[in-house]
Amino acid sequence: MIRYADDSVFAFERADDAKCFQEMLVKRLAKYSLEVAQEKTRLIRFGRFAHCDCQQLGEGAPSTFDFLVLTDYCGRSRSGKFKLKRKTATKKFGQKVASLKEWFRENLTTPMAPVWPTLNAKLSGHYQYYNVNDHWRWLLKYREVARRLGLRRMRRWSHKGSVLSWPKYRLFLDRNPLHFLAGSRT
């Protein structure tokens, strides 16, 4: 069992145990006038044998599930063994990008000197929350979004009307790098 606030994930080795537990949980919660959110509740094949079981039963690929803004899915390690993998939930990633765009929009008239350190702090907070194994691609994707939004913001902020080119923006980034995880290159 993994529980956080009112969200829970229960894992069982056998399908009949999971079905029995689900029935008992509904009855138990009903005693306290509580109920399970049916739209969020489901039984899925997941784990080391999920891929083989799904193929034998003609179900396609194993299901995924979202828990704490991450999508958990069955993957393979470099040696070919089962590995639980996670990525940012697509819906949450879109919300984070929209939030970052809105923050840039709100700070359009603010000078760049205070904006860039705040952007780095936002990125650091994002990295600290979403830094899980096998998640580099999504962290790099978010950093790239921030980098592109930074260029867009600088182009819009310019009073001269001149367009800031990528080479000039790269020079700015060399002097004012966007931070990445501690111990890694920027």
C-alpha positions in Angstrom: 0.0 0.0 0.0 1.2 3.5 -0.9 -0.9 6.3 0.5 -0.6 10.1 0.3 -3.4 12.2 1.7 -6.6 10.8 0.2 -4.9 9.0 -2.8 -3.8 5.4 -2.5 -2.3 2.6 -4.6 -2.6 -1.0 -3.5 -0.6 -3.7 -5.1 -1.4 -7.4 -5.0 0.3 -10.5 -6.4 -2.9 -12.2 -7.3 -5.9 -10.8 -9.2 -8.4 -12.5 -6.9 -6.9 -10.9 -3.8 -7.2 -7.5 -5.5 -10.9 -8.0 -6.4 -11.7 -9.3 -2.9 -9.9 -6.3 -1.3 -11.7 -3.8 -3.6 -15.1 -5.3 -2.5 -14.2 -5.2 1.2 -12.8 -1.6 0.9 -16.1 -0.3 -0.5 -18.1 -2.0 2.3 -15.7 -0.8 5.0 -15.8 2.8 3.8 -19.6 2.7 3.6 -19.7 2.0 7.3 -18.2 5.5 7.8 -20.4 7.2 5.2 -17.4 7.4 2.8 -17.1 6.1 -0.7 -14.4 5.3 -3.3 -14.1 7.7 -6.2 -15.2 5.3 -9.0 -13.7 7.5 -11.8 -10.2 7.0 -10.2 -10.6 3.4 -9.1 -9.5 0.5 -11.3 -7.8 -2.8 -11.3 -4.9 -3.0 -13.7 -2.2 -5.6 -14.5 1.1 -4.1 -13.5 4.5 -5.3 -12.5 7.2 -7.8 -13.7 4.8 -10.2 -15.4 2.2 -7.6 -16.7 3.5 -7.5 -20.2 3.4 -11.3 -20.7 0.0 -11.6 -19.0 -1.5 -8.8 -21.2 -0.1 -10.5 -24.3 -1.5 -13.9 -23.4 -4.9 -12.4 -22.6 -4.9 -10.2 -25.8 -5.1 -6.9 -23.8 -2.3 -5.0 -25.5 0.3 -3.1 -23.4 0.1 -3.0 -19.6 -1.9 -0.1 -18.2 -0.4 3.0 -16.6 -1.6 5.0 -13.6 -1.1 8.5 -12.3 -0.1 9.0 -8.7 1.2 12.3 -7.2 1.4 14.0 -10.6 3.6 11.3 -12.1 2.6 8.6 -14.5 3.8 5.2 -13.5 4.4 2.6 -16.2 6.1 -0.8 -16.7 9.5 -0.5 -18.3 12.8 -2.3 -18.8 16.2 -1.5 -17.4 19.3 -1.5 -19.6 19.8 -5.1 -18.8 16.3 -6.0 -19.9 14.8 -6.6 -16.5 11.5 -5.1 -15.3 11.7 -1.6 -13.9 9.0 0.7 -12.5 9.3 3.9 -14.5 7.8 7.3 -14.0 7.3 10.4 -16.1 5.4 13.7 -15.5 1.7 13.2 -16.1 0.9 14.8 -19.5 -1.9 16.9 -18.0 0.3 18.2 -15.2 3.1 19.0 -17.5 0.8 21.1 -19.6 -0.4 22.9 -16.4 3.2 23.6 -15.4 4.0 25.0 -18.8 0.9 27.2 -18.8 1.8 28.4 -15.3 5.3 29.3 -16.4 3.9 31.2 -19.4 1.6 33.1 -17.1 4.4 34.0 -14.7 6.5 35.4 -17.7 3.4 37.3 -18.8 2.9 38.8 -15.3 6.6 39.8 -15.2 6.9 41.3 -18.7 7.5 44.8 -17.4 9.9 43.7 -14.7 13.6 44.2 -15.4 15.6 41.1 -16.2 17.9 41.3 -13.2 15.3 40.1 -10.7 13.4 37.8 -13.2 16.2 35.5 -14.0 17.1 34.4 -10.4 13.4 33.8 -9.7 13.2 31.7 -12.9 16.2 29.7 -11.7 14.5 29.2 -8.3 11.3 28.0 -10.0 13.4 25.5 -12.1 15.2 24.3 -9.0 11.9 23.6 -7.2 10.6 21.8 -10.3 13.8 19.6 -10.4 13.6 18.8 -6.7 10.0 17.6 -6.9 10.2 15.8 -10.2 13.7 14.3 -9.9 13.0 10.6 -10.0 14.9 7.8 -11.9 14.5 7.7 -15.6 13.0 11.2 -15.7 15.8 13.2 -17.4 13.9 13.6 -20.7 11.0 15.4 -19.0 13.3 17.6 -16.9 15.2 18.6 -20.0 12.0 19.2 -21.8 10.7 21.6 -19.1 14.1 23.4 -19.0 13.9 23.8 -22.8 10.4 25.3 -22.4 11.8 27.8 -19.8 14.7 28.6 -22.1 12.4 29.4 -25.1 10.0 31.4 -22.9 12.9 33.4 -21.6 13.9 34.3 -25.2 10.4 35.2 -26.0 10.1 37.4 -23.0 13.4 39.1 -23.8 12.2 39.8 -27.3 9.0 41.3 -26.1 10.6 43.3 -23.4 13.1 45.0 -25.8 12.3 48.7 -26.1 14.4 49.1 -29.3 12.2 46.9 -31.3 15.2 44.8 -32.5 14.8 41.1 -32.5 17.2 39.2 -30.2 18.8 36.4 -32.1 19.5 32.9 -30.8 23.3 33.5 -30.9 23.0 36.6 -28.8 20.6 34.8 -26.5 23.1 32.0 -26.1 25.7 34.6 -25.1 23.3 35.8 -22.5 22.7 32.3 -21.3 26.5 31.7 -21.0 26.7 34.7 -18.6 23.3 33.9 -16.9 22.9 30.1 -17.1 19.6 28.4 -16.4 20.4 26.1 -13.5 20.0 22.3 -13.7 20.3 19.6 -11.0 23.1 20.0 -8.5 26.3 18.3 -9.7 25.4 18.4 -13.4 26.4 20.7 -16.2 24.2 23.6 -17.0 
